[in-house]
Amino acid sequence: MFTYVVFYGIPVFGGHHYSLGFKSSSDGVTNHCKKPEWVKDLNRKQPYLDLDAVILSINTANAAKVFTEAYCSAKRSRVSFHFFCMFSILTWQLLAVLLASFSTIFYVVLQSFHVLSHVSQSYIYVALEKVFCNTCKNLEIRCCQLLYWPVFLKDYGLRSQSCVEYAEKAAFHKHSMWTSLVVDLLLGNFLGIILWCRAREACAWISVFSENATNYLLRTGCVWLMGNPAGFKLNTELAGVLGTISLIAIQIWSTIWWLLGLFLIHLIKVVAVFGSLFGLTAAAALIIDTISLATTHVSTLQWLLTLLYSWQIQAVDALWRLFRGRKWNPLRQRLDSYAYSVEQHVVGSLLFTPLLLLLPTTSLFYIFFTIMKTTISFVCIAIQFGISIIHATPYIKIFIWFVRRKRFPCGLWFDIVLCQRNATNSSEVKSAEKTASGSENSLRASCCRSTVLVSFLHSNFLNLRQVVWPHYRNVFSDVSRSSIALSAYGILTGKRTPSAPKIGLPPTLPWLSIPYKEYWRLCHEAVLACKQDCICQLHR
């Protein structure tokens, strides 16, 4: 019979627990004792124990006891420090009433706007919702988070406290939403204060930047394309028509925005107010929609040139199939042989030559405005990436990782501190020493055996990248190599242009609609549940 004693620290909520994790490595750990042969034999055999069940038992064994002792000690402390407890209870009750009242007022305001938005389904409202789609999406997410904060902070009951690992996961889920909300609001207030104080400087910078972009990029680029760009000999008439239409559209839009530029400082203040009330993500979404609205003339010209370029490419492709005696079969999605008549070949020849000769002129205009549109889209993608990062960052986990890394276990390893070997008798040992060197190991293995093995159970910990990366993994889950290749192919054929991805945002919760009194009671109970959690944490 072998005796194997394992010592381990008792898992305590807020302290540490055990988890198998993705890998159980013991890098950098050295054993001072040689492992016995039977341990190596066990490593070769198929394991019969379910390690997940063992770890669950270890994490559950002491959880109920610690949870009960925390409440009992909390009650004893109330008796010992009656005055302090009464003051604490009154403070928490006052805080609960204030937060519940303020949240209920905010709940009434949000419900009123929600009802008005559903009642007034006019054309103007629908158009504004389409134009400011990113802002509406982020406002909906933020309003739902503000409405659901008492639901997330409400106590999960004794079931979540039955296992330390489950309690840790419940606590992270419980505090992740409001920490993200607080950080977003702090960043939004920081941006709002800067924009409000520097509104005139920001307005002047935006005006100068838009004027330079219009004069030195769009107008100069159109005039350059109307000549001989980079030595290309273009069709003068077609280049003049496309360039004139582009310049007229740019001039009309510049005149409109010059008139609207009088309200630019008010728009900057609106962005500042949005950031202060709804966070940095709402202000950034409003900036994305404003950029898209301010560059509508570029998008419109690029869309028109995309249609012209696409039709021209398709016509040249169809005429080239005519010369080869091939015809596209849309039912079977393949090319079939077809006998064209002489008249069809003559008409095809008359159409193919001018279309092919006009294609370089259309292509250069299409490439120029596609580059402009792609640059604007990349700016929007960068801002959208920042919004996704703000939403996906686990702030509470990062803070706790710096304070207490033991709350992020990953893998197990055993530190052997005692490995006692007993010989059967001294005469057998002496006879074993006199034998040949070839049979020395086998005799010692038969004469000596491990009777006691003592080890400590330790746990590895996740590094910061392993803690954060699972939350960032789904930020651009919809973007892959195939989608990028399809976008590039669409740009070449005039069928698709890159746009800001609608990914990385948290899921939209269903709109909360309960009576006002019930919502006030829910907020009040949530604050009191936080008080109870704080008391339990202080006594653990």
N, C-alpha and C positions, 0 to 999 in steps of 0.2 A: 504494500500500500504506500502510495506517495502522498505527501501532504503539501498542498499548494495554498499559501496564504497571500491574499491580495488586499492591500490597504488602499483606500481611496478617500478623497475629500467628499463630504456629504454635499450633494447639489442643493443650493439655496437660491431662491429667486433674487435676482439683483447681484448675485455673487458669481456663480459659475454652474455649468452643467456639462453633460457629456453628449457627444454626437459623433457618429461614424464619419460623417462628412463624405467628401468625394474620394479622399485617399488617406490612408493611415501610414504616414511616414515618420520615421524617427531619425531624421537627419540631424547630425551633430550630437547624437546621444551615444555614449560609449558605455558598455557594460564591463564592469570590473571582474565579473565572474564568467567563467566559461559555461555556455549552455550545455545542459546534460543531453545525452543521446535521445532520451525519450521525448524531449521537446522537438528535436528535429524530426522524429518519427511522426509526431502529431501534426507538424507542418505539412508532411507528405500526405496525410490522410484527408479524406473528405470531411469537412466540418459537419457535425450533427446539430449544433446549437444555432439558433437564430439570434445573431448578435443584435439585431434591431430590438427584439423582445427583451434581451438582457439589458441593453442601454435604457429602454423604456422603464424597466423595473427599477433600475438604479435612480433614474430621474424622478420616479414616482414615490419611492420608498419613504422619503422624509418630508415630502411636500405638504401633506395634510397635517402632520405634526407641527411643522414650522408655521403653517397658516393658522392653526388653532392657538398656538402659543403667542403669536403676534396679537391676536384679538384679546386673549386673556391678559397679556402684559399691558395692552392698551387700556383695558378696563381697570387694572390695578393702578396704572399711572393716573387715571382720572381721579381715583380715590385719594391718592397721595398728593396730587397737585390740583386740588379742586378749583382754586382761583384761576390758575393758569388755563385749565381745561375750559372753564366757563368763558374766559376771555377768548380762547381759540374758537369755541363753538359759536359765540356771538359774531366773531369776525367772519367766519366761514358762512354763517347764515346771512349776514349783511352782503357779503360778496356774491352769494348765490342769488339773492333777491335782485341786486343791481344788474348782474349779468343776464339773469332771466328776463328782467324788464326791458333792458336795452336790446336783447336779442329778439324779444317779442315785437318791439316797435319796428325793428329792421325786418322782421318776418312779415308784418302787416304791409310795409312799404313794398317789399318784393312781391307779395301776393297781389297787391293792387296793380303793379306794373305788368305782372303776368296775365291778369284778367284783361287789362286794356290791350295788350298785344294780341290776344286771341280774339277780342271783339272787333278791333279795328283792322280788318284784313283788306285795306284799301290798296290801290295800285302803288301809291307812294311808299307805303310801309313795306310792301313786298319788294319793291325796287331797292329800297335802302337796306333791306335784309340781305339781298343778293350782293350788293356792292360792299357792304361791311360784313361779309360772311365770317371772316376770321375773328373780328371783334365780337360778333354775336356768339360764336362758339366758345370763346374764352370767357365771356361774361356768363354764359350758361353754366360752364364748369365752376367758375368762382362762386356764383350764387348758390349752386347746389352744395358746394363745400361749406359755405356760410350757413346754410340751412341745416346741414347734417352734422354739424360739430357736436351737438349733444348726443346724437345717436352713437357716434364713434367714441365719445368719452364715457358713455354709460358703462356701468360695471358688467362684466361678463359672467359673474356668478362664481360658485365654488368649482364648477367643472373645469374652468380654465386654470384653477389653482391646484388641481390634482396632480399635475406633472409640471416640473420646473421648465422643461423645454417648451411645452404648450403655453405656459404662462409668459415666457420670454417672447414667443411669437405673437401672442395676443397683445402684449404691451407695446411691441414695435408697431403692430397694426393699429393699435389704439392711438398712438401718439404721432404717427407718420403724417396724417392728414393735417393736423393743426400746426405742426412744426413747418411743413411746407407752406401752409397759408401764412404763418407769421413771417417767415423769411421772405416770401414774395411781397407781402405788404411793406416790410422794412425796405426792401430794394426799391419798391414802387414809390414810397415816400421820399427816399433819397433822390431818385430821379425827378420826382415831382417838385421838390424844393429847388433843385438846380435849375430846372426848366422855368419855374415860376420867377426865380430871381434873375435869370439870364434870358428872359423871353425876347427882348429886343435884339440882343446879340445873336441868338439862334435864328431869329427872323431875318436879320441881315445876311447871315451866312447862308441860309437856305436860298434867299433871293439871288445872291451872287452865284451860288453853285448852279442853280437852275438856269440862270441867264448864260453862264459859260457853257453848260451842257447843250443848251439849245443853239447857241451861236457857233461854237467852235467844234461841235460834234455833228449835230443833225444838219444844220444849214450848210456848213462847210462840206460835210460828207455828201450831201445831195448835189451840190454844185460840182464837186470833184467827180462824181459818177456821171454827170451830164457831159463831161469832156472825154478825155482818154485816160481812164484810171489805170495806173501801173503799166502803161503802154498797150493796153487792150484796145483794139479797134471795135467800138460798139456801134450799134445802129443809132444814128444821130436822132432820127425822128422819135423812135420808141424811148430812148433815154431822155429826150426832152419832155415827152409826155409824162413819163413816170416821175421824173425829177420835178416838173412843175406841179403835178398833183401832190407830191410829198411836201414841197415848200408851202403850198397853199394850206394844206392841213396843219403843218407846223405853225404857220403864222396865225391861223384862226385859233388854234388851241393856246398859243402864247398870249394872244389878246384876251381870251377868256380868263386865263390864269393871272394875267396882270390885273384884271378887275377884281378877281377873287383874292389877289395878294393883299388887299387891304384888310382882309379878315384872317391873314396868316398868323398874326400874333395871338388872336383869339383861339385859333386851332391849336397852337402850341400850349396855351393855358388849359385847353380842354384835355390834351394829352397828359399834362401835369396833374390835373384833377383825377383823371382816370387812374393814373399810377398811384395816387395817394389813397383812393377809395377801394380800388379793386386789385391793386398789385402791379408789379412790373410786367407780368405776362399780358394783362389786358391792354396796357399802354403800348407794348411792343406789337400786339395784334392790330391795334388801331394804326400804328405807324405802317405796318405792312399794307393794310387796306388803303391808306392815304397814298403810299407810293404807287400802288396799282392804279388808283384813280388819277393821280397826277401824270402817269405815263400811258394814259388811254390812247393818245394819238399814235404813240409808237406801236402799241399792241394792235391798233386798228390797221395801220399801214402794213405791219408785218403779216396780219391775217389776210389782207387783200393780196399782197404779193405772194403769200403762200398758196392762195387759190389759183392765181395766175400761173405760178411756177408748177404747181401740181398738175393742172390741166394740160400745160404744155408738155410736161414729162410723159403724162399718160397718152397724149396724142402722138408724140414721137414714137413711143413704145408700140402703140397700136399700128402705126404706119410701117414700122420696121417689121412687125409680124406679117403685114400684108405682102411685103416684098419677099419674104421667105416662104410664103404659102402656108402660113400657120394662123390659127384662130383660137382665141381663148374660150374654153368651154366652162361657163360659170357653174353648171350643174355638177360636173365631175371635177372641177377645180384643176384643169390640166389644159395643155396645148394640143389641139387636134389639127390634122392636115385639112386644108380647104383649098378648092380650086377657084381662084378669083378670076373675074373677067378682065378683058383688056381695058374697058372703060374704068373699072375700079383701079387698075394699076396706074392709069393716066391721071386720074383725080388724086390718087395717093401721092404720085410723084410731084404734082403741082402743090400739094399741101405740105409735103415733107420738107422740101427745100427751104421755104421761108420760116417754117417753125424751127428748123434746126439752126438757121442763121440768126434768128432772134433769141435763141435760148441763152447765149452768153450775156446779153444785156439784161434779161430777166433774172438770170442767176446771180449777177453781181448785186443788183438791187435787193434781191431776196437774202443774199448772204450778209449784206450790210445791216439790214434791219433785223435779221435773225440774231446777229451778234449783239445789237443793242438790246433786244428783248431778252436774250440769254443772260446778259450782264445784270439787267434789272431782276430777272428771276433768281439769279445767284445771290443777290443782296437779300431778297425775300427769303430764300432758303437759309441763309446764314442767320437771319433774325428768327426764323421758325426753329432752327436748330437750338438757338439760345432758349427759346420758350420751352422746347422739349427737355432740355437739360435741367432747367429750373423745376419743371414738374416732376422729373424722374429722379432727381438727387435725393437720396435718403439722409436727410440732415440729422435726424435723431440717431441713426446708426453711426454716422461719422463722428458725432460728438461722443457717444458712448464708447466707440472704439478707441478714441484718444484717452478716455478716462479709465475704462475697465475693459481690457481686451479679453478677459476670461469669459465674457458673455458671448463670444463668437468662437465656439469650439469647432475643430475640424480634424477628426482622426484621433486614434488612441495609440499609446505606446506604453510598455511596461519597463520600469526601472528595477532590475533585479538587484536587491541589496544583500541577500543571503542565499547561498547555495551550498548546503552542508552535504559532505560525502562521507559515508561510513564504510569501512572495510569489514568483511565477514570475520576474518581472524588474521592475526599477524603472521602466522606460519604460511598461509596461502599467499600473503603479500610478498614474503621473502622468496618463496619458490617462484613467484611470478617475476621477480626481479632477476633471477638467475637464468631464465629462459632466453631464447634467441630474440633478437630484435624484431623478427617477422611476426611472432605471436605475442608480442608484448602488449599491444593495444587490446587484443581480444581477451587476454587474461585479466587485464585491469578492468575492462568493461564487465567481466563476469564476477570479479571479486568486489568491485566497488559499485555503489549505486547511490542515487540522490534520494534522500529520505525527507528533507525539508527544503522548500523553495519559497522564499519570501520576496515579494515585489510590490511596488507602488504603481497604481494606475494614474497615468498622466494623459493630458490632452494637448494636442496641437491647436493653434489658433489661426484664424483667417487673417491675411494681410489686408490692407486698405483696398487694393485693387480687387481682391476676391469679394469684399463686402459690397463694393459699389458696382462692379461690372454687371451682375445679374439685373440690376435696375436699368442700366443703359443698353442692355442687349436688344430690347424691343423698341428703342428710339427710332431706328431706321430699319425695322424688320421688313418693310415692304420694298426697300431698295436692295436690289441684287444686281449681279452682273448681267443677267438676262434683261432686266428692265432698263439698265443703262444702254445695253446694245440695241434694244428696241427703240429707245429714245433717239440714239444716234442715227439709226436707220430711218426713223420718221423724219428727222431734220433733213437728211439728204434727199428724201423723196417728197418733202413738203407735206407731211401728214401729221407730225407731232412736234411740239416744242416743249422744253422743260418748264415746269411750274413748281411752285413751292409745295413740298409734300405735306399731306394732312396726316401726319403720323406723330407718334410720341406723346400724344395728349392722353390724360387719364380718361377713363370711360365716364360718360355722362350718366349721372344718377337720375332715377325718376323723380319728377317734381314732387316735393313734399307738400301735401295739402291736408292738414289736420286742423281742428278748432284751435283758436288762440289760447284758450285756457289749458288745453292739453299740451301745447307747445311750451307754454310757460312752465308747467309742471315738469316736463321733460328736461328743460334746461336747468331747472332747480335741482332735480335729482342727479343730473350729470355732474354738477359742481360738487355736490355732497359726496358723490362716489369718488371724485378726485381727492377729496379730503380724507376719506377712509383709506384710499391707497397710500396717501402720504403718511398717515399714522402707522400703517403696516410697514412701510419702508423704514421708518425711523426706529422701529422696534425689531428689525431683523438684523 
